[in-house]
Amino acid sequence: MENQAYLFGIFILNGFLIGLLFDIFRILRKSFKTVDLITYLEDICFWIITGFIILYSIFKFNNGELRGFIFIGILCGVLTYMLMFSKIFIKVNLFIINFLKKMIYFVIVVPVLFISKFLKKIIFKPISFLIINLRKSLSKFILKIKNLFFNKKKNNYKKDFT
């Protein structure tokens, strides 16, 4: 009887862990927008991890024997976690993730945007200006050379026929 109470407690903890894992996936979905394919892959990962947790616990602590109280313990653990801790865990972690996202934005993204605008003004605009003017000058030069050769050839043809 004492062994069964111990096992029941272990499977309550397993249920608690499964509830926690479920919330981690929920937090990821709320924090980062993903396409449907990623959501499906996350669901598959959740069920694979959950299956491994349950199978490991059954083989480790109960020698692979399936009993009804195992599933009742898991259900009790999940329900206890969901009713008592889930909302708090989600709120705290969403706050932390959103804070970190804002910090990363201000520490990394804003300086990169500033530097790129600065480089665009200081380096790329003058280079672009030079390239455009060189292209115009080069096209004018090529046009003059074409005109020079075509006009000379026309003059030579006129001399041959007269």
Secondary structure, DSSP 4 states (H G I P E B T S, - for coil): -HHHHHHHHHHHHHHHHHHHHHHHHHHHHHHS---HHHHHHHHHHHHHHHHHHHHHHHHHHHTT---HHHHHHHHHHHHHHHHHTHHHHHHHHHHHHHHHHHHHIIIIIHHHHHHHHHHIIIIIHHHHHHHHHHHHHHHHHHHHHHHHHHHHHHHHHHHHH-
